[in-house]
Amino acid sequence: MNRCEANGLRYYQFEGLPTDQVDHAVFTRLGGASSGAYSALNLGGTVGDKPEAVVENHRRLFKAAGRDYESRFDVWQVHGTTMVYSDQPRSQDQKHQPADGIFTDNPDVTLIMRFADCVPLVLYDPVNRAVGLVHAGWQGTLLRIGELAVDYMRERFNSDPANLFAGIGPSICGSCYEVGEDVRERFLKTFEADGRSFFSERNGSLYLDLWGANAYSLRKAGVRQIEQSGLCTAENLDEWYSYRKEKGFTGRFGVVIGLKHAEHK
Ligand SMILES: [Zn+2]
């Protein structure tokens, strides 16, 4: 990924996403208004941080991303597989819908999600002009949410998976994410023998490679262009929030994506 700075905020961009077609950014925790465990650019409104700081952080993020704050569309991320399409921003009085995949083909909408170890998946269809953003924790990964998201784009936008770009964003890596034997058993039930490659053992502990599992699901769905950020949240607390490493007492960083208007083509 490319590292960028704007207005005191630091973010990363996938090299494979054309910046003349798509606005997108994976924001680090730097440059926000929050303090303490939430320092500094916390986007999570339900993690114990001051609400006014979180709103200010959202405003700073949208400004740095070059997107209108009023264009945002977000959901209540619940570790499921519900996919939601929206052709308009979420209005102030509209409640968050529970979902873990959001999509739009309207350049006036900016998709935003919050993360702290879970895997952000960004999707772009350059032919049918559509974008998607997916929240894949271990549960969503187990439910093959990457594959389901591609299927959704195929149905909704007539996307050909062979044309899609998929980015696997900063999240906890396969050397840091310790899980129980019960998790492996569930993965082997779903992914059968192929699931074995997602796990490794070290000093009697078991680790799950969420990046590998999500790349597998995306490839299964027919995606050929997959870019891995290779950035581990748990190993880089200066830039990222890590729910696991910080023992649940932390913020959420933001990932945004939106189409540019066609005249910018
Ligand atoms: Zn790691």
Boltz pocket constraint, residues with backbone or C-beta under 6 A from the ligand:
constraints:
  - pocket:
      binder: B
      contacts: [[A, 171], [A, 172], [A, 173], [A, 174], [A, 175], [A, 176], [A, 177], [A, 232], [A, 233], [A, 234], [A, 235]]
      max_distance: 6.0
